[in-house]
Amino acid sequence: MGEIVLNEQSLQLMKQFEDITGAGSRDCIIDERNDRLIFVINPGDMGRAIGKQGASIKKASEDLGKKIEVVEFSQDAKQFIKNCFLPARVKSVEITENEEGESVANVDIEEEDRGIAIGKGGKNIFKANKLAERQHDIVSVQILTDENQ
């Protein structure tokens, strides 16, 4: 498993996020391209991270000056990948090896949720790829289309 290296800025953001929401996080990605922060939240802390009617995450977003997205961590790589795509409904996640022996994930998403899963400008698939690699050493996350099933 590749080790996650958190820089000073990420650690600072994680601490601030925890101070504001009370939710512990294990990773923070500063996504300049989509002008957002992505936190990987400890299992069970999702409710705390979001807060009543989104109050905690909204306050954190205002205080940190960026849009914030949260993904709940799971030891189970398939469940973690499903969490990356919420609220899209994931039918299945298959993890296989490519020719280089690296782990890749193929995700089957309900047809009507495919747009949500990909996200504007591909930002959700970008998030899933980045997090799957950092948390579970999965080098690629692909959404299956009807042609490649």
SVG drawing of the C-alpha trace seen along z (x, -y; Angstrom):
<svg xmlns="http://www.w3.org/2000/svg" viewBox="-32 -32 36 41">
<polyline fill="none" stroke="black" stroke-width="0.4" points="0.0,0.0 1.4,-3.4 1.9,-5.6 -0.1,-8.8 2.0,-11.8 0.2,-14.8 1.8,-18.1 1.6,-20.9 -1.3,-22.6 -3.4,-19.3 -2.7,-18.6 -3.7,-22.1 -6.9,-21.9 -7.8,-18.5 -7.3,-20.0 -9.5,-23.0 -12.1,-20.7 -12.1,-18.6 -12.3,-21.6 -15.3,-23.0 -17.2,-19.8 -16.0,-17.4 -15.4,-14.8 -12.0,-13.1 -10.5,-12.8 -7.6,-10.6 -6.9,-12.4 -7.4,-15.8 -6.9,-16.5 -6.6,-20.1 -8.2,-20.0 -7.2,-23.3 -8.6,-22.2 -12.2,-22.1 -11.6,-24.6 -12.5,-22.3 -11.2,-20.3 -12.0,-16.6 -11.8,-15.1 -11.8,-11.3 -13.8,-11.0 -13.3,-8.3 -16.0,-5.6 -19.0,-6.7 -18.2,-10.4 -20.1,-11.3 -23.2,-12.6 -20.9,-14.8 -19.0,-16.1 -22.2,-17.1 -24.2,-18.3 -27.9,-19.0 -29.2,-20.1 -25.6,-20.5 -24.7,-23.1 -21.3,-21.8 -20.0,-21.3 -21.4,-24.7 -19.6,-26.4 -16.4,-24.5 -16.7,-25.6 -17.2,-29.2 -14.3,-29.2 -11.9,-27.4 -13.0,-29.4 -13.5,-26.4 -16.3,-24.0 -15.9,-20.9 -16.7,-17.3 -16.5,-14.4 -16.1,-10.7 -16.4,-8.1 -13.4,-5.8 -13.9,-2.0 -11.2,0.7 -13.2,2.5 -11.9,1.1 -15.2,1.8 -17.3,0.1 -14.9,-2.9 -15.2,-3.3 -19.0,-3.2 -18.7,-5.9 -16.7,-8.0 -19.7,-8.0 -22.5,-8.8 -25.3,-9.8 -25.1,-7.9 -26.3,-4.3 -23.5,-1.8 -24.7,1.6 -21.3,3.3 -17.5,2.7 -15.1,5.2 -11.4,4.9 -9.0,6.7 -5.4,6.5 -4.2,4.9 -1.2,6.2 1.2,4.4 -0.2,6.2 -1.8,3.0 -5.3,3.0 -8.0,1.3 -11.7,0.9 -14.6,1.1 -17.7,-0.4 -21.2,0.3 -23.6,-2.6 -27.4,-2.8 -28.0,-4.2 -29.9,-7.3 -27.1,-8.1 -24.2,-8.0 -24.1,-11.8 -24.0,-12.2 -21.2,-9.7 -19.1,-11.3 -19.8,-14.9 -19.4,-18.2 -16.2,-18.2 -15.5,-14.7 -14.8,-16.0 -16.4,-13.0 -14.5,-10.4 -11.4,-12.5 -12.1,-12.3 -12.7,-8.6 -9.5,-7.9 -7.4,-10.1 -8.9,-8.7 -8.9,-5.0 -5.2,-5.3 -4.3,-7.1 -6.4,-4.9 -6.3,-1.5 -3.6,-1.5 -6.0,-1.2 -4.5,-2.9 -7.6,-3.4 -11.4,-3.7 -13.5,-3.3 -17.2,-3.7 -18.6,-0.9 -20.7,-1.9 -23.0,0.3 -20.3,1.0 -17.7,2.3 -19.8,4.6"/>
</svg>
